[in-house]
Amino acid sequence: MHRVARSGNAAACLAPVLPLLIVTTFPDSAGARPVRIIAFNAPPNVAYDAQLNGVSRQTIASSETGSLDYTFEAIDGDIASFETADLAPPPPPLLASVVPDGAGCALASWIPSGDPTVVGYVLYAGVRSVASGEAAYYDVAVNAGSGSSASACSLPPGVNYVALRARNYAGVLSAFSAEKAVTITTVAVLFTSFDANAEKDGVRLSWEVETDEVVQGYRIYRSEGNEPEADIVDELLSANTREFVDGGARNATSYEYVLGATREDGSEIRSVPITVSTPGIPLELGQNAPNPFNPSTQIPFSLDRGSRVVVRVYDVQGRLVTTLHEGELAEGRHALTWNGRDEAGQPVSSGIYIYSLTADRRTISKKMTLLK
């Protein structure tokens, strides 16, 4: 089966493989017209010459799915074809910088090639210089993709030499770029990650470390605004600890945390600070549970700030039955229990009752049902 591509008044018959493509035009066309040809079943990422009547128009590459797409300026009777291209190596890329990037890694950055045939880069590194003739080849080769930076890792401490090569559609590599040297240092304790997330039960801190020496344990320091930092762990956290929940964090507050690793000699290595903001809690009165109840029920509520709080129970006529709490409470979530008795300690009858929360002159009320 043949595929047909159309553009304007021109048509092209495309074979399912790619030997030769014949371009014809409709009788009413006059002069050269753009004819877009889309061909399929080519090997992916292979260079081709787009030719018209045997003359190369442009070198293109097949897609990842093996298709070719090119628009020719053609007239009736022109012959268009895609021929496998014999590409020359691309020019060597320009390596801009190489810097240490964590334990045993070097980050290289370069200026992307202006050669349209270049589809990617290969990054090289080694302890001996290829440019000076110390070695014929580098120890590490990394497929660096088509971007403008990549890291080479597993490099030993000391001076390492880094170079880059460009790769074209046909897989042909350029010569090496100018070589750059980078010094990889050994880090006794490296915090590879340190994160803080505000959750319902507090601020959850988690971390990962790489270490070349014994770590006795960890301490966590917290500061708020201009206040000095404070150690928030009572005892040194064990060396295997990788998570800690700060249950003392207040709502709607921004904190800065620092993780300290205590070494065998008692000295400490500290992480970079991280910040987190805890969400605010609204003033809220929850539904009692269970409801209906007998003989007791719990009344949940939350305070957006510390304040004087009054929680009372009334009957449906608005008469006071009992006061469950009257006094100061801190911000956060709370719960009170009503045992179905009045102020005098006598059981009340079945029915609907109203419970209310008053905090800083703000009052919320809900209904509950006692069934005996």
C-alpha positions in Angstrom: 0.0 0.0 0.0 1.3 3.5 -0.9 0.8 6.7 1.1 0.0 10.0 -0.6 1.2 13.4 0.6 -0.5 16.6 -0.8 0.5 20.3 -0.7 -1.4 22.8 -2.8 -2.0 21.2 -6.3 0.9 18.7 -6.0 0.9 15.1 -4.9 3.6 12.6 -4.2 3.4 8.8 -4.0 5.4 7.5 -1.1 6.5 3.9 -0.9 6.4 2.2 2.6 10.2 2.0 2.4 12.5 4.8 1.2 14.1 4.0 -2.2 12.8 6.6 -4.6 9.9 9.1 -4.4 8.3 10.4 -7.7 6.7 13.8 -7.5 3.9 14.8 -10.0 1.7 17.8 -10.3 -1.9 18.2 -11.4 -2.4 19.6 -14.9 -3.6 23.0 -13.8 -0.4 23.8 -11.9 2.0 26.4 -13.3 5.7 26.8 -12.2 7.3 25.4 -9.1 5.2 24.9 -6.0 6.0 23.7 -2.5 5.4 19.9 -2.2 5.6 18.5 1.3 6.8 14.9 1.4 6.3 12.7 4.5 7.9 9.2 4.3 7.8 6.4 6.8 9.6 3.2 7.9 13.1 4.7 7.9 15.6 3.8 10.7 15.2 6.3 13.5 17.7 9.1 14.0 19.6 8.5 10.8 20.9 11.3 8.5 19.5 11.7 5.0 20.1 14.0 2.0 16.8 15.4 0.7 17.5 15.4 -3.0 15.6 16.8 -6.0 16.6 15.4 -9.4 19.8 14.0 -7.7 20.8 17.3 -6.3 21.1 17.6 -2.4 18.8 20.3 -1.0 19.4 19.7 2.7 20.6 17.1 5.2 17.9 16.1 7.6 17.4 13.3 10.1 14.7 10.7 10.5 12.5 11.1 13.6 12.5 8.8 16.7 9.6 7.0 15.0 11.4 6.6 11.6 9.6 9.3 9.6 11.0 11.9 7.2 9.3 15.3 6.5 10.6 17.8 3.9 9.1 20.4 1.6 10.5 20.6 -1.9 10.0 23.4 -4.5 9.0 21.1 -7.4 7.4 21.1 -10.8 5.8 18.4 -12.9 8.1 15.5 -13.5 10.7 16.4 -10.8 12.2 13.4 -8.9 12.5 13.7 -5.2 14.4 11.2 -3.0 15.9 10.7 0.4 19.4 9.2 0.3 21.4 8.1 3.3 23.9 10.9 4.1 27.6 10.3 4.8 28.1 13.0 7.4 31.4 14.4 8.3 32.2 14.8 12.1 30.8 17.9 13.6 33.1 20.6 14.9 34.2 20.1 18.6 32.0 21.9 21.1 33.0 24.8 23.3 33.3 23.6 27.0 32.6 26.7 29.1 33.2 25.6 32.7 33.7 22.6 35.0 33.1 22.8 38.7 32.8 20.3 41.6 29.2 19.1 42.1 28.8 17.1 45.3 30.7 14.0 46.4 32.8 12.6 43.5 31.0 14.6 40.8 31.9 17.4 38.4 29.4 19.6 36.6 30.3 20.7 33.1 28.6 23.4 31.1 29.0 24.2 27.4 27.7 26.3 24.6 25.3 24.3 22.4 26.6 23.7 18.9 25.2 25.7 16.0 25.6 22.6 13.7 22.1 21.5 12.7 23.3 17.9 12.5 24.3 17.7 16.2 21.8 15.8 18.3 23.7 15.3 21.6 26.9 15.3 23.5 29.2 12.9 25.3 31.0 14.0 28.5 34.4 12.5 29.4 36.5 12.6 32.6 39.6 11.0 34.0 42.6 11.4 36.3 45.0 11.6 33.4 45.0 14.2 30.7 44.3 13.1 27.2 45.2 16.5 25.8 48.8 16.3 27.1 49.2 12.7 26.1 49.2 11.2 29.6 46.4 8.8 28.5 44.9 7.7 25.2 41.3 7.9 26.5 39.3 9.1 29.5 38.2 6.8 32.4 34.5 7.9 32.4 32.1 8.6 29.5 28.6 10.0 30.1 25.8 10.3 27.5 25.0 14.0 28.2 21.9 14.3 26.1 21.1 17.4 24.0 21.2 20.1 26.8 24.0 22.4 27.8 25.2 20.9 31.1 25.7 17.5 32.7 27.5 15.9 35.6 30.2 13.2 35.6 30.3 11.2 38.8 32.2 8.5 40.6 35.4 10.6 40.2 38.2 10.0 42.6 39.5 12.8 44.9 42.2 15.0 43.4 42.6 16.5 39.9 40.4 15.2 37.2 40.4 16.2 33.5 37.1 16.8 31.6 36.4 17.1 27.9 33.3 17.0 25.6 32.4 15.7 22.2 29.4 16.4 20.0 27.4 13.6 18.2 25.5 14.1 15.0 22.5 12.3 13.4 24.7 9.5 12.0 26.3 8.8 15.4 29.6 10.4 14.3 31.5 12.1 17.1 33.5 15.3 16.9 37.0 15.7 18.2 37.4 16.4 21.9 36.8 19.9 23.1 39.5 21.8 24.9 40.2 20.0 28.2 39.5 21.5 31.6 40.8 20.4 35.0 38.7 20.2 38.2 39.7 19.3 41.7 37.4 16.8 43.5 37.7 17.0 47.3 36.7 14.4 49.9 33.8 15.6 52.0 33.7 14.0 55.5 30.0 14.4 55.9 27.7 15.6 53.1 24.0 16.3 53.5 22.6 15.1 50.2 19.1 16.2 51.1 17.4 18.1 54.0 13.6 18.8 53.7 10.9 20.2 55.9 7.1 19.7 55.4 4.4 21.2 57.5 1.9 18.5 58.4 -1.1 18.1 60.8 1.1 16.8 63.7 3.9 19.3 63.2 6.8 20.0 60.9 8.3 16.8 59.5 12.0 17.0 58.8 13.8 14.3 56.7 17.4 14.0 55.5 20.0 11.9 53.8 23.8 12.0 54.3 26.9 10.6 52.8 29.8 10.2 55.2 33.4 9.0 55.2 33.7 9.0 59.0 31.7 8.0 62.1 28.7 10.1 62.9 27.5 9.9 66.5 24.1 11.4 65.9 22.2 14.5 64.9 20.8 17.7 66.5 18.1 19.9 65.0 18.1 23.7 65.6 15.1 25.9 65.0 14.7 29.7 64.9 11.8 32.0 64.3 12.2 35.5 62.9 15.0 37.4 64.7 15.0 35.0 67.7 18.2 33.0 68.3 18.2 29.4 67.2 17.4 26.7 69.8 18.2 23.0 69.9 14.8 21.3 69.8 15.9 17.7 70.6 16.4 16.6 74.2 19.0 14.0 73.4 21.3 13.4 70.4 19.3 11.6 67.7 20.9 8.3 66.7 23.2 8.0 63.7 20.5 5.9 61.9 17.8 8.6 62.3 16.6 10.1 59.0 13.4 11.7 60.2 12.1 13.9 63.0 8.7 15.6 63.7 8.8 19.0 65.4 5.5 18.8 67.4 6.2 22.1 69.1 5.8 24.2 65.9 3.0 26.7 66.1 0.4 27.3 63.4 0.8 30.2 60.9 4.5 30.6 61.7 7.7 30.6 59.6 10.6 28.7 60.9 14.2 28.1 59.9 15.8 24.7 60.6 19.5 23.6 60.6 20.6 20.0 60.9 23.8 19.3 62.8 25.8 16.1 62.5 28.0 15.3 65.6 31.3 13.6 64.7 33.2 11.1 66.7 35.4 13.8 68.2 32.4 15.8 69.3 32.7 18.5 66.6 29.7 19.3 64.5 29.0 19.7 60.8 25.9 21.8 60.0 23.6 21.8 57.0 22.5 24.8 55.1 19.3 26.3 56.7 15.9 25.5 55.3 12.7 27.4 55.9 9.0 26.2 56.2 5.8 28.0 57.0 3.1 26.2 59.0 -0.6 26.7 57.9 -3.0 28.6 60.1 -5.8 26.8 62.0 -9.3 28.4 61.8 -11.6 29.0 64.7 -13.9 26.0 64.3 -16.5 24.0 66.3 -16.8 20.4 65.2 -19.7 18.0 65.4 -19.9 16.0 68.7 -19.3 12.3 68.5 -21.0 10.0 69.0 -24.2 11.7 68.0 -26.9 10.7 69.2 -25.1 9.6 72.4 -25.6 8.0 75.7 -24.3 8.7 78.3 -21.3 10.9 77.1 -20.0 12.5 74.0 -16.9 14.4 72.8 -17.0 18.0 71.5 -14.0 18.9 69.2 -12.9 22.5 68.4 -9.9 24.4 67.2 -8.6 27.8 68.1 -6.8 30.1 65.6 -5.0 31.8 68.5 -4.6 31.5 72.3 -7.6 33.2 73.9 -10.2 33.0 76.8 -12.6 30.3 75.8 -16.1 29.4 77.1 -17.9 26.1 76.1 -21.4 25.7 77.4 -24.4 23.4 76.9 -28.0 24.8 76.7 -31.5 23.2 76.3 -33.7 24.1 73.3 -35.4 26.8 75.4 -32.0 28.5 75.8 -31.6 27.7 79.5 -28.0 26.9 80.6 -27.5 23.2 81.4 -23.7 23.2 82.2 -20.4 24.9 81.5 -17.8 22.6 80.2 -14.9 25.0 80.2 -14.2 28.7 81.0 -10.7 30.0 80.9 -7.5 30.4 78.8 -6.6 27.9 76.1 -3.7 27.8 73.6 -4.1 27.9 69.9 -4.6 24.5 68.2 -7.0 21.6 68.4 -8.9 20.7 71.6 -11.8 18.4 72.7 -14.1 18.4 75.7 -16.4 15.6 77.1 -20.0 16.1 78.2 -21.3 13.3 80.4 -25.0 14.2 80.0 -25.3 15.9 83.4 -26.2 19.4 84.5 -24.3 21.9 86.7 -25.5 20.1 89.8 -24.3 16.7 88.5 -27.8 15.3 87.8 -28.5 13.4 84.6 -30.5 15.3 82.1 -33.4 13.8 80.1 -33.3 12.7 76.4 -33.6 15.5 73.9 -31.9 18.0 71.7 -29.2 20.2 73.3 -27.2 23.2 72.0 -23.5 23.5 72.6 -21.6 26.7 72.0 -18.0 27.9 71.7 -17.1 31.5 72.5 -13.6 32.7 71.9 -12.6 36.5 71.9 -16.3 37.4 71.5 -16.8 35.1 68.6 -19.5 32.4 69.2 -20.3 29.2 67.2 -23.1 26.8 68.1 -24.2 23.3 67.1 -26.9 20.8 68.0 -26.5 17.4 69.6 -29.0 14.7 70.6 -29.1 12.6 73.9 -31.0 9.4 73.6 -31.6 7.1 76.6 
